[in-house]
Amino acid sequence: MTDVVVVGGGLAGLAASRRLARHGLRVALLEKRPELGGSSAMSGGWFALCGTALQQRSGVRDSDDVFVADMVDTGGGYSDEALLRALVERQAHAIAAIDRAEAWTDELKGSAGMTVPRAHLVRIRRLMAALAADAVGAGVAIHRERGADGLVVDGSRVVGVRCGSDSLPSPAGVVLTTGGFSRSRELLDLFVPAQASAMPYGGAGNTGDGLRMAWMLGAGLADIGHVTGTYGQHADTSDDEHELLTANYLGAILINVRGERFTDESASYKRLGAEVLAQPEGMAFQVFDSVVRARSRPGVPLSDIDRIAELGHLVTAPSIPVLAAELGIPARVLEGTIERYNAAVAGARQDDHGRTGLVNGVGALTPVESAPFFAYPAVTAMTSTYGGLRVAPDTAVLRVDGSRIDGLFAAGEVVGGFHGSSYMTGTALTKALVFGVEAADAIVRG
Ligand SMILES: Cc1cc2nc3c(=O)[nH]c(=O)nc-3n(C[C@H](O)[C@H](O)[C@H](O)COP(=O)(O)OP(=O)(O)OC[C@H]3O[C@@H](n4cnc5c(N)ncnc54)[C@H](O)[C@@H]3O)c2cc1C
């Protein structure tokens, strides 16, 4: 017999399953793919957290209130502040899980949406392996290649999950942790057609199944029209290793195929994602010099220029005209663009696009002037879809009219309401882990 079925074996599903089993419930975890992991296992491993030992060691002054205020700002007023407060209040669950797995690194940085360094690099696969081992140790039954396709309802309460012609009873409630819909062209076309041409990425099983199942029961949606791709991936990237690079946050400029800049490169990679999709050929080169090249952080996702070079995707040239020729861009235009940018960095003129810093307006800019020169051709990838089901702070799924769907809980990327119109780096993983735990606790509270 099973008390609770958890649908989806990424970070949120593992966190929920482990916690439920630790509370003494009998848990079945369904994963439709041959392996657990989803987008979580493919991710960069950045977690947004405050009050950590690493922040303290690094002398970073941060607080719960600043964390919430930054997320509210990033979300452009669209996110649900009650959810953001709940995330910050319960981040100790994430910190404890990372502690138990001994999955911390020493990497801490400021990134999209942050006014202070709050992005912590975590060994994500080690964390997932520890959660999975713990879950199995606590008695969770993991069913791979078992996709759910519907919810069983008794009266108005969700009491089970349907898998084809079978149904699994789940009398204490069902937790949806099916991830987003980055792999569903149909849902992207429906919700965000202007983004649908982004490179499909994220977990291969992330086709919005949880959304559809809850939708059938009248679930409300949040933030869904704000879903945006992430800029910075090579067009030939495989599913085995993402190639996201944001050399722009190290000082690179973005150049379109006409040789022009078109934006403030320090903006969120989500905003840049939308802007790059609108450029000719839907791509932009990250162009930089040897000063920026030397800022590469091998092994650190988003900053590892060395890895991009190893993969053969970095263009190198001894001069700007040669670089322009390699990229198929008119040399005169590229030289003119770089001259104007360098003059703005030197303070001789206003920047054409209002850039004042490396990331989020913070960090000193350097001119593009020291040979050799480099370019990384990159597109917008739909790595994750941050809009989804409307939920209460205890993860109960809410109907369109705001009432709770009895017995139905959801956590992770299937949920909306946290990110609003944009996204702070690291909040997706923190949200998956924290609210996976919260879903379990909510079920136990009854
Ligand atoms: C390349 C990349 C880099 C990223 N980097 C970061 C980062 O550094 N920091 C950050 O915060 N976020 C990052 N993200 C986003 C983040 O990884 C995800 O938002 C988060 O991992 C989602 O966790 P989840 O548990 O909700 O979903 P997932 O980890 O995607 O798990 C969902 C699981 O549910 C399964 N599933 C789906 N439908 C069904 C069904 N019907 N039945 C059974 N199983 C089903 C899927 O196969 C999948 O295994 C990144 C994403 C990508 C793709």
PDBQT file of the ligand as one rigid body, heavy atoms in Angstrom, charges set to zero:
ROOT
HETATM    1  C1  LIG A 501      21.107  23.759 -18.357  1.00  0.00    +0.000 C 
HETATM    2  C2  LIG A 501      20.340  24.227 -17.165  1.00  0.00    +0.000 A 
HETATM    3  C3  LIG A 501      21.008  24.937 -16.180  1.00  0.00    +0.000 A 
HETATM    4  C4  LIG A 501      20.279  25.384 -15.054  1.00  0.00    +0.000 A 
HETATM    5  N1  LIG A 501      20.981  25.977 -14.043  1.00  0.00    +0.000 NA
HETATM    6  C5  LIG A 501      20.315  26.360 -12.927  1.00  0.00    +0.000 A 
HETATM    7  C6  LIG A 501      21.032  26.873 -11.824  1.00  0.00    +0.000 A 
HETATM    8  O1  LIG A 501      22.264  26.911 -11.799  1.00  0.00    +0.000 OA
HETATM    9  N2  LIG A 501      20.294  27.302 -10.748  1.00  0.00    +0.000 N 
HETATM   10  C7  LIG A 501      18.926  27.227 -10.702  1.00  0.00    +0.000 A 
HETATM   11  O2  LIG A 501      18.327  27.633  -9.714  1.00  0.00    +0.000 OA
HETATM   12  N3  LIG A 501      18.242  26.687 -11.730  1.00  0.00    +0.000 NA
HETATM   13  C8  LIG A 501      18.897  26.233 -12.820  1.00  0.00    +0.000 A 
HETATM   14  N4  LIG A 501      18.197  25.643 -13.842  1.00  0.00    +0.000 N 
HETATM   15  C9  LIG A 501      16.749  25.406 -13.644  1.00  0.00    +0.000 C 
HETATM   16  C10 LIG A 501      16.571  24.266 -12.635  1.00  0.00    +0.000 C 
HETATM   17  O3  LIG A 501      17.486  23.235 -12.917  1.00  0.00    +0.000 OA
HETATM   18  C11 LIG A 501      15.153  23.684 -12.648  1.00  0.00    +0.000 C 
HETATM   19  O4  LIG A 501      14.186  24.705 -12.584  1.00  0.00    +0.000 OA
HETATM   20  C12 LIG A 501      14.944  22.736 -11.462  1.00  0.00    +0.000 C 
HETATM   21  O5  LIG A 501      15.968  21.775 -11.430  1.00  0.00    +0.000 OA
HETATM   22  C13 LIG A 501      13.595  22.047 -11.556  1.00  0.00    +0.000 C 
HETATM   23  O6  LIG A 501      13.526  21.010 -10.600  1.00  0.00    +0.000 OA
HETATM   24  P1  LIG A 501      12.234  20.082 -10.569  1.00  0.00    +0.000 P 
HETATM   25  O7  LIG A 501      12.503  19.021  -9.579  1.00  0.00    +0.000 OA
HETATM   26  O8  LIG A 501      11.030  20.912 -10.444  1.00  0.00    +0.000 OA
HETATM   27  O9  LIG A 501      12.162  19.480 -12.049  1.00  0.00    +0.000 OA
HETATM   28  P2  LIG A 501      13.133  18.476 -12.798  1.00  0.00    +0.000 P 
HETATM   29  O10 LIG A 501      14.442  18.377 -12.142  1.00  0.00    +0.000 OA
HETATM   30  O11 LIG A 501      13.121  18.857 -14.228  1.00  0.00    +0.000 OA
HETATM   31  O12 LIG A 501      12.410  17.087 -12.596  1.00  0.00    +0.000 OA
HETATM   32  C14 LIG A 501      11.151  16.813 -13.147  1.00  0.00    +0.000 C 
HETATM   33  C15 LIG A 501      11.078  15.329 -13.403  1.00  0.00    +0.000 C 
HETATM   34  O13 LIG A 501       9.723  14.932 -13.616  1.00  0.00    +0.000 OA
HETATM   35  C16 LIG A 501       9.704  13.939 -14.628  1.00  0.00    +0.000 C 
HETATM   36  N5  LIG A 501       8.351  13.885 -15.189  1.00  0.00    +0.000 N 
HETATM   37  C17 LIG A 501       7.745  14.799 -15.998  1.00  0.00    +0.000 A 
HETATM   38  N6  LIG A 501       6.487  14.404 -16.296  1.00  0.00    +0.000 NA
HETATM   39  C18 LIG A 501       6.291  13.238 -15.651  1.00  0.00    +0.000 A 
HETATM   40  C19 LIG A 501       5.198  12.336 -15.571  1.00  0.00    +0.000 A 
HETATM   41  N7  LIG A 501       4.058  12.556 -16.227  1.00  0.00    +0.000 N 
HETATM   42  N8  LIG A 501       5.324  11.222 -14.801  1.00  0.00    +0.000 NA
HETATM   43  C20 LIG A 501       6.481  10.943 -14.152  1.00  0.00    +0.000 A 
HETATM   44  N9  LIG A 501       7.569  11.760 -14.205  1.00  0.00    +0.000 NA
HETATM   45  C21 LIG A 501       7.472  12.898 -14.951  1.00  0.00    +0.000 A 
HETATM   46  C22 LIG A 501      10.752  14.422 -15.602  1.00  0.00    +0.000 C 
HETATM   47  O14 LIG A 501      11.182  13.389 -16.469  1.00  0.00    +0.000 OA
HETATM   48  C23 LIG A 501      11.856  14.897 -14.650  1.00  0.00    +0.000 C 
HETATM   49  O15 LIG A 501      12.741  13.868 -14.315  1.00  0.00    +0.000 OA
HETATM   50  C24 LIG A 501      18.887  25.151 -14.953  1.00  0.00    +0.000 A 
HETATM   51  C25 LIG A 501      18.229  24.413 -15.945  1.00  0.00    +0.000 A 
HETATM   52  C26 LIG A 501      18.960  23.927 -17.025  1.00  0.00    +0.000 A 
HETATM   53  C27 LIG A 501      18.258  23.083 -18.039  1.00  0.00    +0.000 C 
ENDROOT
TORSDOF 0
